[in-house]
């Protein structure tokens, strides 16, 4: 027998609305779009430009290298990102327009990256970076062979539309050496958001578009009225928060993005997270109006 469905109280509903609304918008404007604008040297970069780049085979690679590939590299992030983008530009410039995805393999980007690292007195770190760079280019080539003109992002979108599943897409990307599950989930979360396909994904597969960082782990015991959330495995945290987002009728991809923004920009310290959430929701309650 299934356990009874626990209804959300107004406090929980406010919390879901708060993080999936303004906080989510700020995550994308302050983190994703502003970071991409700097990395790509494009002024006024926003959601429409983000969506357009996602649909282009070449630009989708550029987005991945600019915002996801080196996001967890700490102090080396900016240097590695800039060199990877320069390497991609060099390879693209050496070929006829659009031909990078028509090549047999992705070795050219690794050789360009390795040389540029040497020229800039940086370690290319082949064990960590070759698989990531060459593997993503080769995935784009694989997608192009099967569906000419499609990008990695539109391939993921179309798989979801055809099958309602995201697991195979996730496993194919995470299989690339140097790309971990959190990076893969973050990228697929943004693909899901930009194409508006969360509702199409089977609930069991929504864990693959819910990256679990320290902040999502901290919010889970607050918004999930079930025991054991403090020590739950990542996949349980992802699944349970997605489940309660559905009950709250908010997009889980927006909720997780908003929680990350709040943690990194407002709470700042995990020790202060619960207290800062309580303050923020108290303030938010003054203007909040129930939607149901």
N, C-alpha and C positions, 0 to 999 in steps of 0.2 A: 504493500500500500504506500502510495506517495505521501510525503509529509504535507500538511496543509500549507497553502500559500499564505505567507505573512504579508499583510498589506503594509504599504509604506505610510508612515505618519508624515505630518506636514514638515517636520524638521528634516527628515530624510529627503523629501521631495524638493525642498528648498536647496539642499546641498547639491543634489544632482543638477538642478536648474542653474545654480550659481557656477559650478565648474564647467558645465557644457555650454554655457552662454558666453558671458563677457570674458571669462578666463581663457576659454578656448580661442576666442577671437584674438586676444592679446598674445597667446602663444604663437599663432601663425603670423601675426603682423610684426611682433617684436623679435621673435626667434627665427622662424623659417624664412619669411619674405625679406626681412632686413638683412639676414645673413647671406641669403642668395644674392641679393642686390649688390652687396659688397664683394662677394666671391666672383660673381659674374660681371662685375663692373657695369651694372645696368641700373639706371635711376628709375624710380617709380615702380619698382618690381612689386607685383601684387598677385592676387588669386588668378586673374585671367591669364597673366603671363605664365604663372605656375602650371595652369591647366594646359595651355598651348604647348609648353615644353614637355609635359608628360606625354603628349600624343605624338611627338616626333622621335623616331628611333635614335637619332644622334643627340638631340637635346635632352632626352630622358637619361642617357648616359652622363651627360654634362651635369644634370641635376643630381644624379646619384653621387658622382664624385664630389660635387660642391657641398652637399648637405648631409650625406649619410655615411659615405665610405670611411671617413676619418673622424667621425663625430666623437669617438671614444678614445682618441689618441692624446688627450691632454694638451700639453704645451706644444707638441708637434703638429697639432691639427691644422693650423693655418698654413704652415710651410708645405705639408704633404698635400693639402687641398690645392694650393696654388700650382705646385709642380705637376700634379695629376691633370689639372685643367690645361696647363701649357702643353703637356704631352699629348693630350687628346686633340688640342687645336693643331699641333704639328702634324699628327697623323691625318687628320681630316684635310688639312691644307695640301698634303702630298698626294691626295687621291681626287678623282672626279667627285662632284657634289653627291652626297648620299651614299658613297661607295664603301664607307667603313663597315657597314653591316653586310656587304656583299663579299667581303674577304673570307678566306678559308679559316683563319684563326685570328687571335688577338695579340700575337707576339709583338707587333709593331709598337703598341702602346707601352708595353713593358720596356722595350729597348729605349724608347724615347724617355720614359720616366727615369730609368737607370742612368742614362747619360746626363739628364738635367739635374739629377741629385748630385752627381759627381761635380758638375760645373758649379753647383751652389754649395759645395762642401757639406752635403748632407748624406747620411747613410740611406741607401735605397731599400735596405732590409728585404731582400728577395723572399725570404721565408714568410714574411708577414704580408707583403704588398703585391707580389707578382700574381698570386692566385686571385686576389681581389680585383686588380685592374684587368688582367687578361681574361679572367673568368666572366666578368660582367660584359665585356665586349663580345666574348664568344656566346654568351647567352643572348645578347641582342642579335647576333648573327644567326643563331638557331631560330629565334622568333621570326626573323625576316625570311629565312628559308621556308618556314611553314606558312607564314602569313605576310607576304611582302607588304611593306609600308607600315607594319605595326611596330610599336615600341614595346619595351618590357612592361610598362604600365598598362597599355591598352590590351596586351596579351593577358595580364592578370584580370583586368576588367571583363574581358570576353569569356575567360574561363568561368568566372563567377556567374555571368549571365547565362552561360550554357549549362552549368552543372550545379550551381549554388554552393560550390565548394571552393575553399582557398588552401586546403592542406597541401595539394600537389604543388601549387605555386610556391608556397612557403618552403617546402622541402627542396625544391629545385634550386632556389636562391641560397638557402642556408647551406646547401651542399658545396657551394663555392668556397674554396679555402680562403680564410681571412674575413669571411662575413658571418657574424654570429646571429643568434636568434633575435636578440633585442634590436639590432640594426635592421634585420629583415622585417620584423614586425612593425618597426617605426616607418619604414618605407611603405609597406603595404597598408598601414593605417592611413597614410597620406594619400595613397592611391584610392583607397576606399572613400575617403572624404571628398577628394576632388571630383570623383565621378559619381558620387552619391549612391553607392551600391551596398551600403551596410545592410539594409533591409533585405537584400537579395541573398546574402550569405547565410547558409544554414547556421542556426545558433551554435551547433557543436564546433563549427570552424571559426567562430568569431574570436576565439583565443589567439588566432594567428595574426590578428590585426590589433591586438591589445598589448603593447610592450609593457612589461612590468619593471618599473624602476622603484627606487626607494620610496618615492612619494605615493605611488599607487598602492604599495604595500602598507603605507601608513594610513591611507584613507579607507582601505578595505574594512578594517574593524569598525569604522565609524558608520559606513553606509550599508554594510552587509550584516543583517541581524542573525548571524549564524555563528556557532562556536568554532574556535580554532583558527580564526582568520589571521591572528598574529604570527603563527608559525606555519601557515599553509604554503605549499609549493607554488611556484610561479604560475603554473598552468591552472591551479585552482583559483588563485587570486584573479587571473584573467577571466576565467569562466564565470566566477561568482559576480564580479563587478559588471561584466557584460549582461548577465542574467538580470541584475537589479536595475541596470540602465534600461533594459526593455520594459521592466515594470514601471519605471518612472517616465517612460516614453521620451527618452533622450538618446542621442547617438553616443554609443560607447566610445567611438573614436574621438569625438569632441570632448567627452568627459575626461578621458585619460590625458589628452593634450592639455586641458585646463588644469588638471591636478599637477602636472609637471610644471606648468608656468607658475602656479601658486607656490609650489615648493621652492623653486629656484629663484623667484623674484620677490616673494613676499615673506614666506616663512623663513627661508634661508638656512635654517638649522633644523634638522630632524627633531631635536629636543623641544623646539618651539612649535612644531607643526600643529599638534592638536589644539593648543591654545589659540594659535592664529586662525585656525579654521573656525573655532567657536566665535571669535570676535567678528570675523568676516561674515558669517551666517547671521549673527545678531544684527549687524548693520544692514545686510541684504534683506532681512525680514521686514524692514521698515517700508520697502517699496515692492516687495514680492506679492504677486497676485496668483492664486491657484488657477491652474489651466484646466482643471477637470471638475 
